[in-house]
Amino acid sequence: MDCTIICKSIHKGNTRKVAEEVGDVLNCQAVDPEELSPEDLSSKDLIGVASGVYGGNVHKSILELLERTSFSGKPCFLVTTSGFPSVFFNDYEKKIRAELSKNGLEVFDSFTCRGHDEYGPLKYIGGMYKTRPNKKDLKKARQFAEKVEDRFRSI
Ligand SMILES: Cc1cc2nc3c(=O)[nH]c(=O)nc-3n(C[C@H](O)[C@H](O)[C@H](O)COP(=O)(O)O)c2cc1C
């Protein structure tokens, strides 16, 4: 299985920690979008998108890269870390899935967990979820990757 995880983690490195666990199980790298070309992605069987949630979306550099690609139904999984769960914040996961689908990616599974968040005024109180992602989150991320592998093989 040839897979790449497009990973953007600008705030605390939270998403990178999670994406690297997933990549370790799937035997693939978590790579910044700036280091990838559309050609690098088109040869892959499976694409992972891993990002912190910024203003209710994945990082714009991921979307910019995907806009230059021409996938049609490429299997994809999504990994996010955020300060708030999607249900409390505009259902951002639904929006992100729609963005990825617009770019020809078929998201068949997703993983999310909280990440240390010191964005904006939160920094004055030391932020939220200081110790996340924690060991338990990373273990769950590995279990998610095992599930992705099984599901991908049955597609
Ligand atoms: C510029 C910015 C915007 C953010 N916007 C959101 C948001 O819309 N919803 C949310 O739940 N968390 C938001 N957060 C918190 C991050 O999603 C959270 O800290 C995440 O774990 C950061 O991942 P990273 O360390 O991989 O960048 C935001 C953080 C930053 C820095």
The ligand as an SDF file (V2000), in Angstrom:
LIG
                    3D

 31 33  0  0  0  0  0  0  0  0999 V2000
   -4.8380   30.1940   14.0650 C   0  0  0  0  0  0  0  0  0  0  0  0
   -5.5740   29.1280   14.8670 C   0  0  0  0  0  0  0  0  0  0  0  0
   -6.9240   28.9170   14.6430 C   0  0  0  0  0  0  0  0  0  0  0  0
   -7.6100   27.9170   15.3860 C   0  0  0  0  0  0  0  0  0  0  0  0
   -8.9390   27.6830   15.1000 N   0  0  0  0  0  0  0  0  0  0  0  0
   -9.5860   26.6880   15.7450 C   0  0  0  0  0  0  0  0  0  0  0  0
  -10.9380   26.3710   15.4130 C   0  0  0  0  0  0  0  0  0  0  0  0
  -11.5380   26.9640   14.5260 O   0  0  0  0  0  0  0  0  0  0  0  0
  -11.5550   25.3730   16.1120 N   0  0  0  0  0  0  0  0  0  0  0  0
  -10.9070   24.6540   17.0920 C   0  0  0  0  0  0  0  0  0  0  0  0
  -11.5200   23.7720   17.6830 O   0  0  0  0  0  0  0  0  0  0  0  0
   -9.6050   24.9140   17.4230 N   0  0  0  0  0  0  0  0  0  0  0  0
   -8.9350   25.8920   16.7650 C   0  0  0  0  0  0  0  0  0  0  0  0
   -7.6060   26.1400   17.0450 N   0  0  0  0  0  0  0  0  0  0  0  0
   -6.8920   25.2430   17.9920 C   0  0  0  0  0  0  0  0  0  0  0  0
   -6.1060   24.1750   17.2190 C   0  0  0  0  0  0  0  0  0  0  0  0
   -6.9680   23.4730   16.3230 O   0  0  0  0  0  0  0  0  0  0  0  0
   -5.4690   23.1360   18.1620 C   0  0  0  0  0  0  0  0  0  0  0  0
   -4.6170   23.7740   19.0880 O   0  0  0  0  0  0  0  0  0  0  0  0
   -4.6940   22.1010   17.3510 C   0  0  0  0  0  0  0  0  0  0  0  0
   -4.3770   20.9930   18.1560 O   0  0  0  0  0  0  0  0  0  0  0  0
   -3.4370   22.7050   16.7570 C   0  0  0  0  0  0  0  0  0  0  0  0
   -2.7400   21.7090   16.0690 O   0  0  0  0  0  0  0  0  0  0  0  0
   -1.1890   21.8790   15.6730 P   0  0  0  0  0  0  0  0  0  0  0  0
   -0.3990   21.9690   16.9600 O   0  0  0  0  0  0  0  0  0  0  0  0
   -0.9250   20.6210   14.9310 O   0  0  0  0  0  0  0  0  0  0  0  0
   -1.0970   23.0940   14.8100 O   0  0  0  0  0  0  0  0  0  0  0  0
   -6.9180   27.1360   16.3620 C   0  0  0  0  0  0  0  0  0  0  0  0
   -5.5380   27.3900   16.5890 C   0  0  0  0  0  0  0  0  0  0  0  0
   -4.8750   28.3650   15.8550 C   0  0  0  0  0  0  0  0  0  0  0  0
   -3.3990   28.5970   16.1230 C   0  0  0  0  0  0  0  0  0  0  0  0
  1  2  1  0
  2  3  1  0
  2 30  2  0
  3  4  2  0
  4  5  1  0
  4 28  1  0
  5  6  2  0
  6  7  1  0
  6 13  1  0
  7  8  2  0
  7  9  1  0
  9 10  1  0
 10 11  2  0
 10 12  1  0
 12 13  2  0
 13 14  1  0
 14 15  1  0
 14 28  1  0
 15 16  1  0
 16 17  1  0
 16 18  1  0
 18 19  1  0
 18 20  1  0
 20 21  1  0
 20 22  1  0
 22 23  1  0
 23 24  1  0
 24 25  2  0
 24 26  1  0
 24 27  1  0
 28 29  2  0
 29 30  1  0
 30 31  1  0
M  END
$$$$
